[in-house]
Amino acid sequence: MSGLQGGYTTGSCAAAATKAAAFLLCRGIASSTVDIRLPDGQRVELPVVRLESTPQGAFAAVRKDGGDDPDVTHGVLVFAAVELRADGAVSFAAGDGVGTVTRPGLSVPPGEPAINPGPRQMIEAALHEVTADGAMITISIPGGRELAAKTFNPRLGIEGGLSILGTTGRVRAFSHEAMRAALLCGLDVAVAS
């Protein structure tokens, strides 16, 4: 299906929102766009649609652009709230609309936020382009709980919202590879259960 417009994954949006929040928190810079590095080494620039300081840190939001793919997350806001940690560690939390893994078999263990390893690496790398400090990063997608009912998440044992996905950082419209990966996740959970 040539000629279809691609987009960026929720993982890319979360990484960009994290970097924007970190810039505001650590350097006092309010950016309307941020650039992030994708797993293939290419850099892309994404617009920041919301940015605020909070008593605990800062948060930013990036709007998901899924291109021509019929993705339920197209157009949602992906928020990242960043709070610095003195111990240097980076940890993740599921905010409103982001699910929690409840069954074994996925790449993230039960009890953890449904933020896949690829996006976790992208988010942490984006943070460390701004600061060497550790942080608690909370990812939220308002309305994600309702949207998750239209995905494989309930069948995979991801409760409370959407997953933060993306192995390449890019959305490829009508990707057979993405569908195959989703079905394999379902098989992995079935085998582990």
Secondary structure, DSSP 8 states (H G I E B T S, - for coil): -TT---EE-HHHHHHHHHHHHHIIIII----SEEEEE-TTS-EEEEE--EEEE-SS-EEEEEE---TTS--TTTT-EEEEEEEEETT--EEEEE-TTB-EE-STTSSS-TTSBSB-HHHHHHHHHHHHTT-SSEEEEEEE-TTHHHHHTTSSHHHHTEESSB-B--SSSEE-TT-HHHHHHHHHHHHHHHHH-
